[in-house]
Structures are given as structure tokens and as C-alpha cells.
Amino acid sequence: MNKLNKNQLKLYDYMSELSEIAYTASWMENLEFSLWKGMNNEITSFGHLKFTQEIRDKLKILSDNIGGWIYFDEENEEQFADWKKWNEIKNNVLHHRL
């Protein structure tokens, strides 16, 4: 994990906790995209994790507090992306999956 500040670590830790619930893995592949979709009501479950309003709200609050999202980078591991960078990452990944 590289240079996440205290508030970014709170989101990272919560995302990792949700990954453990979903798949008993600290950071499941594409976790950041699945949790994003769950937070935005695009999916209702991820593995064994069911997206409750409480989970969606906590993800929203934690991400709003830092003004961005946490994602996994193969070279640098978990990283913070502000909203502009996150939208670029998300759109690039979604574009390549179509």
C-alpha cells in the first residue's frame, strides 16, 4: 500500500473488509469497480456481499470525505484517485470491456 493518508486508509480498509465478506480475499480483482457499481445501485450483490443501504451510504461518505476512490494498480498496488482520475480509469476499463 503506497502513501494513502488517514482518511484514504479508512476507505481502503472498508473496501478490503467488504472484499473479505464477498470472497474471503483482502482485495478481490476488480473490487473497486464492483463496489462502485454497488454503491451506485448498479448491482445488488458481489459474491457473498449484499449491498445494503448502510453499505452504500458508508462507501459514499468515505469517498466523499476524500474526494475520490481507491483503486488497484499492478505496479503501485492500492492508490488514491481524485474524481477526475477515477472517472478516467473507470471509463477506460468499461470501454475496454465492451
C-alpha angles and dihedrals in degrees: 000000000000127000102315112165124230096272093043088052089055090059092042091051092049092048089050090049090053090048089054090052092047101045110353088252126119093225116008116204110274091009092144091058095045093049090047090053091046093049089052095047093248091123131021100205143023115196106309092343118103114199107235123184088253091057093046091048094049092049090049094049094046093047093045089051091060098033094235149033140272119243137174119249117191093223101038103024117217113016139175119241122189115225094270093051093042091053090051092050093045095046092046092051094045091048091054092048094057 
